[in-house]
Amino acid sequence: DTRETQAHFERTIGRDQRIEPRDWMPDKYRATMVRQIAQHAHSEIIGMQPEGAWITRAPSLRRKAILLAKVQDEAGHGLYLYSAAETLGADRSDLTAKLISGGQKYSSIFNYPTPTFADVGVIGWLVDGAAICNQVPLCRSSYGPYARAMIRICKEESFHQRQGYELLMTLMRGTGAQREMVQDAVNRWWWPSLMMFGPPDADSTHTAQSMAWKIKRHTNDELRQRFVDMTVPQADALGVTLPDPDLRWNEERGHHDFGEIDWSELKRVISGDGPCNAERIERRRKAHEDGAWVREAAAAYAAKHSDSGRE
Ligand code: ACO
């Protein structure tokens, strides 16, 4: 009966065990999981664009090979995540339609431009660094297929983070102009990277319920603080300045204090009005349309096979 299945769900969460696709779950738990997983998948797919733009212009064969591998990994992450969403009953083509029509979100961070090659390095260092900080705890998320997908994703993200940092180390050992290019990219990406963690806890719609269901293991502000603490020594080692005059170690708290984030910018970018939102969605829409013949051919092939199987 419903009360028993509900109690079973709550006991499973309470014991830190996983909810699996065939288990009973509250409708709101299912809807929250579909929302978060779909947003996450869309972010991986849209996230291919800012760096993909540099594949043909990478300065050496080695850099091109690394960048190609990285962008392919992102496509792979999107695909595992769409599969995880399908275990909840979501339909992949419906999710793509919702992304293209603006009915579902993707991460704010991918709406910023990548005018220089240093952006590739800074995305690896800061954006993928922030992604790791947010996603490592999701390996313990209560929904089994999501948590398991996250293990491999995190391993690949740490390769992405390291390639970015190594690229920046190389540029920092280069000419004055190259060092300036790195500093300029850091200045542009620092604040948007902090915004990736979402609104402050006091304004976060879903955090309390998602923490209770152990979908999220830490709040947005906790992870943001962890990221700042982790990044400051890396910036020192690299020799760049993080663009925040209020950033300093607070002995009493045992954490870095940092300046006020411009939350109006996050709201603007999330609601579709960031520097590259229109371009990103248009590109995704066109890629989807250009791929229609592949989907049709695959469906025709599958239909032919199932016919001959029956004969
Ligand atoms: N960009 C776009 N939308 C955001 C962002 C952001 N950086 N942060 C929060 N939002 C949205 C939320 O999706 C939510 O919108 P909705 O109710 O319409 O779905 C709203 O703002 C309020 O935020 P929260 O209540 O804090 O939402 P939530 O509890 O889902 O926390 C978070 C947001 C931290 C992003 C969470 O969903 C999460 O951990 N997701 C998985 C990680 C992920 O998606 N990463 C993608 C980028 S990393 C990468 O791909 C390299």
py3Dmol code that shows the C-alpha trace and the ligand (Angstrom):
import py3Dmol

protein = """\
ATOM      1  CA  ASP A   1       0.000   0.000   0.000  1.00  0.00           C
ATOM      2  CA  THR A   2       1.054   3.624  -0.526  1.00  0.00           C
ATOM      3  CA  ARG A   3       1.978   4.255   3.080  1.00  0.00           C
ATOM      4  CA  GLU A   4       4.269   1.250   3.169  1.00  0.00           C
ATOM      5  CA  THR A   5       5.967   2.146  -0.150  1.00  0.00           C
ATOM      6  CA  GLN A   6       6.451   5.713   1.031  1.00  0.00           C
ATOM      7  CA  ALA A   7       7.949   4.497   4.308  1.00  0.00           C
ATOM      8  CA  HIS A   8      10.242   2.206   2.323  1.00  0.00           C
ATOM      9  CA  PHE A   9      11.417   5.152   0.192  1.00  0.00           C
ATOM     10  CA  GLU A  10      12.147   7.198   3.285  1.00  0.00           C
ATOM     11  CA  ARG A  11      13.966   4.324   4.999  1.00  0.00           C
ATOM     12  CA  THR A  12      16.129   3.847   1.888  1.00  0.00           C
ATOM     13  CA  ILE A  13      17.088   7.534   1.901  1.00  0.00           C
ATOM     14  CA  GLY A  14      17.615   7.469   5.673  1.00  0.00           C
ATOM     15  CA  ARG A  15      20.029   4.546   5.395  1.00  0.00           C
ATOM     16  CA  ASP A  16      22.000   6.266   2.637  1.00  0.00           C
ATOM     17  CA  GLN A  17      21.016   3.596   0.150  1.00  0.00           C
ATOM     18  CA  ARG A  18      20.149   4.278  -3.482  1.00  0.00           C
ATOM     19  CA  ILE A  19      16.777   4.759  -5.120  1.00  0.00           C
ATOM     20  CA  GLU A  20      16.697   2.668  -8.307  1.00  0.00           C
ATOM     21  CA  PRO A  21      14.523   3.146 -11.435  1.00  0.00           C
ATOM     22  CA  ARG A  22      11.959   0.490 -10.484  1.00  0.00           C
ATOM     23  CA  ASP A  23      11.543   1.693  -6.899  1.00  0.00           C
ATOM     24  CA  TRP A  24       8.531   3.727  -5.873  1.00  0.00           C
ATOM     25  CA  MET A  25       9.391   7.403  -5.464  1.00  0.00           C
ATOM     26  CA  PRO A  26       7.333  10.533  -4.779  1.00  0.00           C
ATOM     27  CA  ASP A  27       6.290  12.335  -7.982  1.00  0.00           C
ATOM     28  CA  LYS A  28       8.178  15.417  -6.831  1.00  0.00           C
ATOM     29  CA  TYR A  29      11.384  13.420  -6.321  1.00  0.00           C
ATOM     30  CA  ARG A  30      11.066  12.085  -9.873  1.00  0.00           C
ATOM     31  CA  ALA A  31      10.349  15.560 -11.273  1.00  0.00           C
ATOM     32  CA  THR A  32      13.321  17.051  -9.393  1.00  0.00           C
ATOM     33  CA  MET A  33      15.646  14.352 -10.655  1.00  0.00           C
ATOM     34  CA  VAL A  34      14.466  14.773 -14.255  1.00  0.00           C
ATOM     35  CA  ARG A  35      14.899  18.553 -13.965  1.00  0.00           C
ATOM     36  CA  GLN A  36      18.413  18.387 -12.519  1.00  0.00           C
ATOM     37  CA  ILE A  37      19.656  15.568 -14.755  1.00  0.00           C
ATOM     38  CA  ALA A  38      18.206  17.175 -17.902  1.00  0.00           C
ATOM     39  CA  GLN A  39      19.749  20.557 -17.031  1.00  0.00           C
ATOM     40  CA  HIS A  40      23.020  18.837 -16.383  1.00  0.00           C
ATOM     41  CA  ALA A  41      22.885  16.917 -19.696  1.00  0.00           C
ATOM     42  CA  HIS A  42      21.971  20.086 -21.616  1.00  0.00           C
ATOM     43  CA  SER A  43      24.922  21.882 -19.979  1.00  0.00           C
ATOM     44  CA  GLU A  44      27.333  19.228 -21.205  1.00  0.00           C
ATOM     45  CA  ILE A  45      25.963  19.414 -24.756  1.00  0.00           C
ATOM     46  CA  ILE A  46      25.840  23.221 -24.943  1.00  0.00           C
ATOM     47  CA  GLY A  47      29.214  23.266 -23.164  1.00  0.00           C
ATOM     48  CA  MET A  48      30.799  21.753 -26.272  1.00  0.00           C
ATOM     49  CA  GLN A  49      30.307  25.024 -28.153  1.00  0.00           C
ATOM     50  CA  PRO A  50      32.509  27.629 -26.430  1.00  0.00           C
ATOM     51  CA  GLU A  51      35.603  25.425 -26.651  1.00  0.00           C
ATOM     52  CA  GLY A  52      34.629  23.598 -29.826  1.00  0.00           C
ATOM     53  CA  ALA A  53      35.090  26.963 -31.510  1.00  0.00           C
ATOM     54  CA  TRP A  54      38.867  26.616 -30.907  1.00  0.00           C
ATOM     55  CA  ILE A  55      39.394  23.112 -32.339  1.00  0.00           C
ATOM     56  CA  THR A  56      40.269  24.357 -35.824  1.00  0.00           C
ATOM     57  CA  ARG A  57      42.452  27.134 -34.405  1.00  0.00           C
ATOM     58  CA  ALA A  58      44.375  25.257 -31.691  1.00  0.00           C
ATOM     59  CA  PRO A  59      48.030  26.341 -31.883  1.00  0.00           C
ATOM     60  CA  SER A  60      49.562  22.852 -32.222  1.00  0.00           C
ATOM     61  CA  LEU A  61      48.639  19.273 -33.088  1.00  0.00           C
ATOM     62  CA  ARG A  62      49.014  18.311 -29.417  1.00  0.00           C
ATOM     63  CA  ARG A  63      46.633  21.050 -28.253  1.00  0.00           C
ATOM     64  CA  LYS A  64      44.164  20.111 -30.967  1.00  0.00           C
ATOM     65  CA  ALA A  65      44.209  16.427 -29.960  1.00  0.00           C
ATOM     66  CA  ILE A  66      43.657  17.320 -26.295  1.00  0.00           C
ATOM     67  CA  LEU A  67      40.829  19.705 -27.093  1.00  0.00           C
ATOM     68  CA  LEU A  68      39.120  17.230 -29.417  1.00  0.00           C
ATOM     69  CA  ALA A  69      39.260  14.553 -26.713  1.00  0.00           C
ATOM     70  CA  LYS A  70      37.844  16.942 -24.165  1.00  0.00           C
ATOM     71  CA  VAL A  71      34.947  18.126 -26.306  1.00  0.00           C
ATOM     72  CA  GLN A  72      34.128  14.502 -27.191  1.00  0.00           C
ATOM     73  CA  ASP A  73      34.091  13.636 -23.490  1.00  0.00           C
ATOM     74  CA  GLU A  74      31.476  16.335 -22.994  1.00  0.00           C
ATOM     75  CA  ALA A  75      29.265  14.795 -25.667  1.00  0.00           C
ATOM     76  CA  GLY A  76      29.685  11.472 -23.843  1.00  0.00           C
ATOM     77  CA  HIS A  77      28.700  13.032 -20.507  1.00  0.00           C
ATOM     78  CA  GLY A  78      25.569  14.454 -22.113  1.00  0.00           C
ATOM     79  CA  LEU A  79      24.677  11.021 -23.442  1.00  0.00           C
ATOM     80  CA  TYR A  80      25.125   9.178 -20.116  1.00  0.00           C
ATOM     81  CA  LEU A  81      23.021  11.839 -18.458  1.00  0.00           C
ATOM     82  CA  TYR A  82      20.208  11.663 -21.024  1.00  0.00           C
ATOM     83  CA  SER A  83      20.230   7.893 -20.465  1.00  0.00           C
ATOM     84  CA  ALA A  84      19.963   8.447 -16.704  1.00  0.00           C
ATOM     85  CA  ALA A  85      16.978  10.775 -17.317  1.00  0.00           C
ATOM     86  CA  GLU A  86      15.367   8.064 -19.470  1.00  0.00           C
ATOM     87  CA  THR A  87      15.430   5.641 -16.526  1.00  0.00           C
ATOM     88  CA  LEU A  88      12.956   8.038 -14.900  1.00  0.00           C
ATOM     89  CA  GLY A  89      10.589   7.879 -17.847  1.00  0.00           C
ATOM     90  CA  ALA A  90      11.791  11.039 -19.609  1.00  0.00           C
ATOM     91  CA  ASP A  91      11.938  10.989 -23.398  1.00  0.00           C
ATOM     92  CA  ARG A  92      15.207  12.148 -24.950  1.00  0.00           C
ATOM     93  CA  SER A  93      13.710  13.905 -27.969  1.00  0.00           C
ATOM     94  CA  ASP A  94      11.294  15.685 -25.679  1.00  0.00           C
ATOM     95  CA  LEU A  95      14.196  16.899 -23.523  1.00  0.00           C
ATOM     96  CA  THR A  96      16.031  18.200 -26.589  1.00  0.00           C
ATOM     97  CA  ALA A  97      12.863  19.967 -27.781  1.00  0.00           C
ATOM     98  CA  LYS A  98      12.547  21.610 -24.358  1.00  0.00           C
ATOM     99  CA  LEU A  99      16.161  22.778 -24.458  1.00  0.00           C
ATOM    100  CA  ILE A 100      15.723  24.329 -27.899  1.00  0.00           C
ATOM    101  CA  SER A 101      12.427  26.011 -27.029  1.00  0.00           C
ATOM    102  CA  GLY A 102      13.811  27.439 -23.766  1.00  0.00           C
ATOM    103  CA  GLY A 103      11.541  25.214 -21.646  1.00  0.00           C
ATOM    104  CA  GLN A 104      14.527  23.744 -19.777  1.00  0.00           C
ATOM    105  CA  LYS A 105      17.692  25.394 -18.540  1.00  0.00           C
ATOM    106  CA  TYR A 106      21.405  24.752 -18.959  1.00  0.00           C
ATOM    107  CA  SER A 107      24.289  26.194 -16.979  1.00  0.00           C
ATOM    108  CA  SER A 108      24.719  29.962 -17.104  1.00  0.00           C
ATOM    109  CA  ILE A 109      28.467  29.567 -17.594  1.00  0.00           C
ATOM    110  CA  PHE A 110      28.226  28.453 -21.212  1.00  0.00           C
ATOM    111  CA  ASN A 111      26.723  31.752 -22.292  1.00  0.00           C
ATOM    112  CA  TYR A 112      30.039  33.610 -22.126  1.00  0.00           C
ATOM    113  CA  PRO A 113      32.281  34.069 -25.186  1.00  0.00           C
ATOM    114  CA  THR A 114      35.745  32.568 -25.773  1.00  0.00           C
ATOM    115  CA  PRO A 115      37.661  35.278 -27.663  1.00  0.00           C
ATOM    116  CA  THR A 116      41.201  33.941 -26.984  1.00  0.00           C
ATOM    117  CA  PHE A 117      42.947  30.582 -26.632  1.00  0.00           C
ATOM    118  CA  ALA A 118      43.629  31.378 -22.969  1.00  0.00           C
ATOM    119  CA  ASP A 119      39.863  30.928 -22.492  1.00  0.00           C
ATOM    120  CA  VAL A 120      40.323  27.226 -23.238  1.00  0.00           C
ATOM    121  CA  GLY A 121      42.814  27.021 -20.362  1.00  0.00           C
ATOM    122  CA  VAL A 122      40.709  29.068 -17.980  1.00  0.00           C
ATOM    123  CA  ILE A 123      37.567  27.053 -18.739  1.00  0.00           C
ATOM    124  CA  GLY A 124      39.524  23.899 -17.859  1.00  0.00           C
ATOM    125  CA  TRP A 125      40.953  25.379 -14.680  1.00  0.00           C
ATOM    126  CA  LEU A 126      38.018  27.385 -13.288  1.00  0.00           C
ATOM    127  CA  VAL A 127      34.860  26.068 -14.981  1.00  0.00           C
ATOM    128  CA  ASP A 128      35.802  22.391 -14.876  1.00  0.00           C
ATOM    129  CA  GLY A 129      37.318  22.935 -11.408  1.00  0.00           C
ATOM    130  CA  ALA A 130      33.950  24.313 -10.238  1.00  0.00           C
ATOM    131  CA  ALA A 131      32.160  21.436 -11.993  1.00  0.00           C
ATOM    132  CA  ILE A 132      34.295  18.891 -10.103  1.00  0.00           C
ATOM    133  CA  CYS A 133      33.662  20.624  -6.796  1.00  0.00           C
ATOM    134  CA  ASN A 134      29.915  20.443  -7.459  1.00  0.00           C
ATOM    135  CA  GLN A 135      29.880  16.941  -8.954  1.00  0.00           C
ATOM    136  CA  VAL A 136      32.127  14.857  -6.686  1.00  0.00           C
ATOM    137  CA  PRO A 137      29.463  14.944  -3.936  1.00  0.00           C
ATOM    138  CA  LEU A 138      26.859  13.981  -6.567  1.00  0.00           C
ATOM    139  CA  CYS A 139      28.598  10.573  -6.817  1.00  0.00           C
ATOM    140  CA  ARG A 140      26.761   9.994  -3.501  1.00  0.00           C
ATOM    141  CA  SER A 141      23.478  11.391  -4.757  1.00  0.00           C
ATOM    142  CA  SER A 142      20.478   9.250  -3.753  1.00  0.00           C
ATOM    143  CA  TYR A 143      19.366   8.351  -7.295  1.00  0.00           C
ATOM    144  CA  GLY A 144      21.443   5.330  -8.378  1.00  0.00           C
ATOM    145  CA  PRO A 145      21.823   5.867 -12.151  1.00  0.00           C
ATOM    146  CA  TYR A 146      22.754   9.543 -11.656  1.00  0.00           C
ATOM    147  CA  ALA A 147      25.276   8.816  -8.902  1.00  0.00           C
ATOM    148  CA  ARG A 148      26.928   6.067 -10.967  1.00  0.00           C
ATOM    149  CA  ALA A 149      27.120   8.214 -14.122  1.00  0.00           C
ATOM    150  CA  MET A 150      28.826  10.878 -12.042  1.00  0.00           C
ATOM    151  CA  ILE A 151      31.773   8.635 -11.103  1.00  0.00           C
ATOM    152  CA  ARG A 152      33.078   8.394 -14.645  1.00  0.00           C
ATOM    153  CA  ILE A 153      32.157  11.989 -15.418  1.00  0.00           C
ATOM    154  CA  CYS A 154      34.228  13.219 -12.470  1.00  0.00           C
ATOM    155  CA  LYS A 155      37.270  11.222 -13.558  1.00  0.00           C
ATOM    156  CA  GLU A 156      37.072  12.776 -17.004  1.00  0.00           C
ATOM    157  CA  GLU A 157      36.464  16.226 -15.539  1.00  0.00           C
ATOM    158  CA  SER A 158      39.691  15.994 -13.585  1.00  0.00           C
ATOM    159  CA  PHE A 159      41.578  15.348 -16.824  1.00  0.00           C
ATOM    160  CA  HIS A 160      39.846  18.445 -18.236  1.00  0.00           C
ATOM    161  CA  GLN A 161      40.831  20.501 -15.236  1.00  0.00           C
ATOM    162  CA  ARG A 162      44.463  19.413 -15.436  1.00  0.00           C
ATOM    163  CA  GLN A 163      44.763  20.060 -19.165  1.00  0.00           C
ATOM    164  CA  GLY A 164      43.476  23.591 -18.545  1.00  0.00           C
ATOM    165  CA  TYR A 165      45.905  24.248 -15.735  1.00  0.00           C
ATOM    166  CA  GLU A 166      48.821  22.847 -17.738  1.00  0.00           C
ATOM    167  CA  LEU A 167      47.879  25.034 -20.719  1.00  0.00           C
ATOM    168  CA  LEU A 168      47.853  28.099 -18.458  1.00  0.00           C
ATOM    169  CA  MET A 169      51.215  27.166 -16.878  1.00  0.00           C
ATOM    170  CA  THR A 170      52.660  26.996 -20.389  1.00  0.00           C
ATOM    171  CA  LEU A 171      51.234  30.411 -21.327  1.00  0.00           C
ATOM    172  CA  MET A 172      52.496  31.912 -18.050  1.00  0.00           C
ATOM    173  CA  ARG A 173      56.018  30.795 -18.924  1.00  0.00           C
ATOM    174  CA  GLY A 174      55.671  32.503 -22.317  1.00  0.00           C
ATOM    175  CA  THR A 175      55.762  36.160 -23.378  1.00  0.00           C
ATOM    176  CA  GLY A 176      54.352  39.174 -21.550  1.00  0.00           C
ATOM    177  CA  ALA A 177      51.478  39.253 -24.049  1.00  0.00           C
ATOM    178  CA  GLN A 178      50.645  35.624 -23.275  1.00  0.00           C
ATOM    179  CA  ARG A 179      50.626  36.297 -19.527  1.00  0.00           C
ATOM    180  CA  GLU A 180      48.303  39.257 -20.107  1.00  0.00           C
ATOM    181  CA  MET A 181      46.026  37.072 -22.171  1.00  0.00           C
ATOM    182  CA  VAL A 182      45.744  34.627 -19.235  1.00  0.00           C
ATOM    183  CA  GLN A 183      45.056  37.406 -16.728  1.00  0.00           C
ATOM    184  CA  ASP A 184      42.393  38.888 -19.004  1.00  0.00           C
ATOM    185  CA  ALA A 185      40.653  35.501 -19.311  1.00  0.00           C
ATOM    186  CA  VAL A 186      40.800  34.995 -15.517  1.00  0.00           C
ATOM    187  CA  ASN A 187      39.258  38.455 -15.048  1.00  0.00           C
ATOM    188  CA  ARG A 188      36.353  37.520 -17.327  1.00  0.00           C
ATOM    189  CA  TRP A 189      35.678  33.988 -16.003  1.00  0.00           C
ATOM    190  CA  TRP A 190      36.168  34.330 -12.230  1.00  0.00           C
ATOM    191  CA  TRP A 191      32.780  35.786 -11.266  1.00  0.00           C
ATOM    192  CA  PRO A 192      30.724  33.700 -13.721  1.00  0.00           C
ATOM    193  CA  SER A 193      32.470  30.580 -12.287  1.00  0.00           C
ATOM    194  CA  LEU A 194      31.264  31.496  -8.795  1.00  0.00           C
ATOM    195  CA  MET A 195      27.747  31.926 -10.205  1.00  0.00           C
ATOM    196  CA  MET A 196      27.775  28.360 -11.547  1.00  0.00           C
ATOM    197  CA  PHE A 197      27.027  27.086  -8.032  1.00  0.00           C
ATOM    198  CA  GLY A 198      23.591  28.700  -8.233  1.00  0.00           C
ATOM    199  CA  PRO A 199      21.824  31.405  -6.214  1.00  0.00           C
ATOM    200  CA  PRO A 200      22.739  31.992  -2.555  1.00  0.00           C
ATOM    201  CA  ASP A 201      21.161  29.454  -0.189  1.00  0.00           C
ATOM    202  CA  ALA A 202      18.614  31.973   1.058  1.00  0.00           C
ATOM    203  CA  ASP A 203      17.253  32.360  -2.505  1.00  0.00           C
ATOM    204  CA  SER A 204      17.619  28.750  -3.664  1.00  0.00           C
ATOM    205  CA  THR A 205      14.235  27.226  -4.486  1.00  0.00           C
ATOM    206  CA  HIS A 206      15.223  23.576  -4.367  1.00  0.00           C
ATOM    207  CA  THR A 207      18.148  23.191  -1.950  1.00  0.00           C
ATOM    208  CA  ALA A 208      16.233  22.359   1.260  1.00  0.00           C
ATOM    209  CA  GLN A 209      14.136  19.593  -0.332  1.00  0.00           C
ATOM    210  CA  SER A 210      17.034  18.252  -2.413  1.00  0.00           C
ATOM    211  CA  MET A 211      19.231  18.065   0.707  1.00  0.00           C
ATOM    212  CA  ALA A 212      16.470  16.249   2.615  1.00  0.00           C
ATOM    213  CA  TRP A 213      16.231  13.726  -0.241  1.00  0.00           C
ATOM    214  CA  LYS A 214      20.046  13.522  -0.398  1.00  0.00           C
ATOM    215  CA  ILE A 215      19.994  14.454  -4.070  1.00  0.00           C
ATOM    216  CA  LYS A 216      22.306  17.321  -3.105  1.00  0.00           C
ATOM    217  CA  ARG A 217      24.847  16.687  -0.355  1.00  0.00           C
ATOM    218  CA  HIS A 218      25.948  20.308   0.159  1.00  0.00           C
ATOM    219  CA  THR A 219      24.287  23.659  -0.350  1.00  0.00           C
ATOM    220  CA  ASN A 220      25.208  26.075  -3.149  1.00  0.00           C
ATOM    221  CA  ASP A 221      27.057  28.416  -0.763  1.00  0.00           C
ATOM    222  CA  GLU A 222      29.017  25.568   0.872  1.00  0.00           C
ATOM    223  CA  LEU A 223      30.323  24.382  -2.484  1.00  0.00           C
ATOM    224  CA  ARG A 224      31.079  27.921  -3.650  1.00  0.00           C
ATOM    225  CA  GLN A 225      33.186  28.494  -0.509  1.00  0.00           C
ATOM    226  CA  ARG A 226      34.984  25.186  -1.025  1.00  0.00           C
ATOM    227  CA  PHE A 227      35.800  26.211  -4.597  1.00  0.00           C
ATOM    228  CA  VAL A 228      37.191  29.609  -3.556  1.00  0.00           C
ATOM    229  CA  ASP A 229      39.364  28.007  -0.851  1.00  0.00           C
ATOM    230  CA  MET A 230      40.661  25.440  -3.310  1.00  0.00           C
ATOM    231  CA  THR A 231      41.376  27.941  -6.106  1.00  0.00           C
ATOM    232  CA  VAL A 232      43.244  30.724  -4.267  1.00  0.00           C
ATOM    233  CA  PRO A 233      46.497  28.725  -3.799  1.00  0.00           C
ATOM    234  CA  GLN A 234      46.269  27.523  -7.432  1.00  0.00           C
ATOM    235  CA  ALA A 235      46.048  31.150  -8.609  1.00  0.00           C
ATOM    236  CA  ASP A 236      49.143  31.967  -6.522  1.00  0.00           C
ATOM    237  CA  ALA A 237      51.075  29.052  -8.002  1.00  0.00           C
ATOM    238  CA  LEU A 238      50.062  30.174 -11.484  1.00  0.00           C
ATOM    239  CA  GLY A 239      50.969  33.818 -10.833  1.00  0.00           C
ATOM    240  CA  VAL A 240      47.586  35.346 -11.676  1.00  0.00           C
ATOM    241  CA  THR A 241      45.427  37.696  -9.615  1.00  0.00           C
ATOM    242  CA  LEU A 242      41.799  36.806  -8.928  1.00  0.00           C
ATOM    243  CA  PRO A 243      39.772  39.963  -9.705  1.00  0.00           C
ATOM    244  CA  ASP A 244      38.318  40.511  -6.236  1.00  0.00           C
ATOM    245  CA  PRO A 245      39.798  43.177  -3.913  1.00  0.00           C
ATOM    246  CA  ASP A 246      37.819  41.714  -0.973  1.00  0.00           C
ATOM    247  CA  LEU A 247      39.316  38.250  -1.295  1.00  0.00           C
ATOM    248  CA  ARG A 248      41.321  37.404   1.845  1.00  0.00           C
ATOM    249  CA  TRP A 249      41.937  34.606   4.311  1.00  0.00           C
ATOM    250  CA  ASN A 250      39.747  34.784   7.406  1.00  0.00           C
ATOM    251  CA  GLU A 251      41.642  33.124  10.235  1.00  0.00           C
ATOM    252  CA  GLU A 252      38.583  32.917  12.476  1.00  0.00           C
ATOM    253  CA  ARG A 253      36.357  31.218   9.913  1.00  0.00           C
ATOM    254  CA  GLY A 254      39.162  29.131   8.462  1.00  0.00           C
ATOM    255  CA  HIS A 255      37.971  30.162   4.989  1.00  0.00           C
ATOM    256  CA  HIS A 256      38.535  32.934   2.470  1.00  0.00           C
ATOM    257  CA  ASP A 257      36.168  35.880   2.554  1.00  0.00           C
ATOM    258  CA  PHE A 258      35.183  37.132  -0.872  1.00  0.00           C
ATOM    259  CA  GLY A 259      33.297  40.036  -2.440  1.00  0.00           C
ATOM    260  CA  GLU A 260      29.606  40.332  -3.240  1.00  0.00           C
ATOM    261  CA  ILE A 261      28.500  38.455  -6.368  1.00  0.00           C
ATOM    262  CA  ASP A 262      26.397  40.384  -8.885  1.00  0.00           C
ATOM    263  CA  TRP A 263      23.267  38.235  -8.614  1.00  0.00           C
ATOM    264  CA  SER A 264      21.428  40.389 -11.137  1.00  0.00           C
ATOM    265  CA  GLU A 265      23.906  39.174 -13.760  1.00  0.00           C
ATOM    266  CA  LEU A 266      23.158  35.513 -12.916  1.00  0.00           C
ATOM    267  CA  LYS A 267      19.410  36.187 -13.164  1.00  0.00           C
ATOM    268  CA  ARG A 268      19.869  37.900 -16.514  1.00  0.00           C
ATOM    269  CA  VAL A 269      21.966  35.073 -17.952  1.00  0.00           C
ATOM    270  CA  ILE A 270      19.639  32.337 -16.622  1.00  0.00           C
ATOM    271  CA  SER A 271      16.611  34.097 -18.087  1.00  0.00           C
ATOM    272  CA  GLY A 272      18.132  34.063 -21.580  1.00  0.00           C
ATOM    273  CA  ASP A 273      19.803  37.448 -21.762  1.00  0.00           C
ATOM    274  CA  GLY A 274      23.507  36.576 -21.402  1.00  0.00           C
ATOM    275  CA  PRO A 275      26.147  37.496 -23.983  1.00  0.00           C
ATOM    276  CA  CYS A 276      25.791  34.296 -26.058  1.00  0.00           C
ATOM    277  CA  ASN A 277      22.433  32.698 -25.120  1.00  0.00           C
ATOM    278  CA  ALA A 278      20.776  33.272 -28.501  1.00  0.00           C
ATOM    279  CA  GLU A 279      23.836  32.047 -30.406  1.00  0.00           C
ATOM    280  CA  ARG A 280      24.165  28.862 -28.301  1.00  0.00           C
ATOM    281  CA  ILE A 281      20.530  27.844 -28.739  1.00  0.00           C
ATOM    282  CA  GLU A 282      20.494  28.703 -32.434  1.00  0.00           C
ATOM    283  CA  ARG A 283      23.585  26.548 -32.979  1.00  0.00           C
ATOM    284  CA  ARG A 284      21.994  23.647 -31.074  1.00  0.00           C
ATOM    285  CA  ARG A 285      18.749  23.997 -33.050  1.00  0.00           C
ATOM    286  CA  LYS A 286      20.629  23.943 -36.344  1.00  0.00           C
ATOM    287  CA  ALA A 287      22.733  20.918 -35.322  1.00  0.00           C
ATOM    288  CA  HIS A 288      19.536  19.090 -34.342  1.00  0.00           C
ATOM    289  CA  GLU A 289      17.903  19.881 -37.703  1.00  0.00           C
ATOM    290  CA  ASP A 290      21.044  18.972 -39.639  1.00  0.00           C
ATOM    291  CA  GLY A 291      21.061  15.623 -37.825  1.00  0.00           C
ATOM    292  CA  ALA A 292      17.459  14.761 -38.761  1.00  0.00           C
ATOM    293  CA  TRP A 293      18.559  12.501 -41.644  1.00  0.00           C
ATOM    294  CA  VAL A 294      20.764  10.462 -39.286  1.00  0.00           C
ATOM    295  CA  ARG A 295      17.853   9.855 -36.911  1.00  0.00           C
ATOM    296  CA  GLU A 296      15.590   8.942 -39.829  1.00  0.00           C
ATOM    297  CA  ALA A 297      18.175   6.564 -41.293  1.00  0.00           C
ATOM    298  CA  ALA A 298      18.769   4.910 -37.909  1.00  0.00           C
ATOM    299  CA  ALA A 299      15.022   4.462 -37.373  1.00  0.00           C
ATOM    300  CA  ALA A 300      14.580   3.013 -40.899  1.00  0.00           C
ATOM    301  CA  TYR A 301      17.482   0.624 -40.320  1.00  0.00           C
ATOM    302  CA  ALA A 302      16.081  -0.518 -36.965  1.00  0.00           C
ATOM    303  CA  ALA A 303      12.612  -1.042 -38.504  1.00  0.00           C
ATOM    304  CA  LYS A 304      14.068  -3.094 -41.369  1.00  0.00           C
ATOM    305  CA  HIS A 305      15.986  -5.267 -38.907  1.00  0.00           C
ATOM    306  CA  SER A 306      13.010  -5.941 -36.695  1.00  0.00           C
ATOM    307  CA  ASP A 307      10.968  -6.891 -39.855  1.00  0.00           C
ATOM    308  CA  SER A 308      13.559  -9.356 -41.129  1.00  0.00           C
ATOM    309  CA  GLY A 309      13.901 -10.722 -37.580  1.00  0.00           C
ATOM    310  CA  ARG A 310      10.208 -11.629 -37.657  1.00  0.00           C
ATOM    311  CA  GLU A 311      10.300 -13.340 -41.060  1.00  0.00           C
TER     312      GLU A 311
END
"""
ligand_1 = """\
51
ACO
N 22.820 28.184 -14.455
C 21.536 28.049 -14.869
N 20.524 27.830 -14.008
C 20.821 27.746 -12.690
C 22.135 27.869 -12.211
C 23.156 28.115 -13.145
N 24.438 28.265 -12.794
N 22.109 27.735 -10.857
C 20.827 27.549 -10.516
N 20.050 27.572 -11.614
C 18.589 27.479 -11.670
C 18.086 26.173 -11.122
O 18.111 25.197 -12.113
C 16.698 26.533 -10.664
O 15.855 26.702 -11.793
P 14.514 25.819 -12.047
O 13.749 25.807 -10.770
O 13.815 26.478 -13.172
O 15.004 24.460 -12.432
C 16.899 27.932 -10.108
O 18.050 28.450 -10.786
C 17.087 27.967 -8.608
O 18.295 27.313 -8.212
P 18.382 26.180 -7.073
O 17.091 26.105 -6.341
O 19.595 26.424 -6.280
O 18.517 24.865 -7.998
P 19.221 23.469 -7.689
O 18.882 22.999 -6.313
O 18.910 22.576 -8.820
O 20.802 23.801 -7.691
C 22.684 23.338 -9.157
C 21.445 24.242 -8.878
C 23.681 23.529 -8.035
C 23.274 23.781 -10.493
C 22.205 21.857 -9.198
O 21.131 21.691 -10.077
C 23.304 20.895 -9.602
O 24.166 20.574 -8.805
N 23.247 20.377 -10.859
C 24.149 19.375 -11.374
C 25.393 19.973 -11.912
C 25.206 20.674 -13.226
O 24.152 20.771 -13.812
N 26.299 21.180 -13.760
C 26.270 21.767 -15.079
C 27.393 22.662 -15.329
S 28.955 21.932 -15.109
C 29.443 21.291 -16.587
O 28.661 20.839 -17.338
C 30.915 21.315 -16.925
"""
view = py3Dmol.view(width=600, height=400)
view.addModel(protein, "pdb")
view.setStyle({"model": 0}, {"cartoon": {"style": "trace"}})
view.addModel(ligand_1, "xyz")
view.setStyle({"model": 1}, {"stick": {}})
view.zoomTo()
view.show()
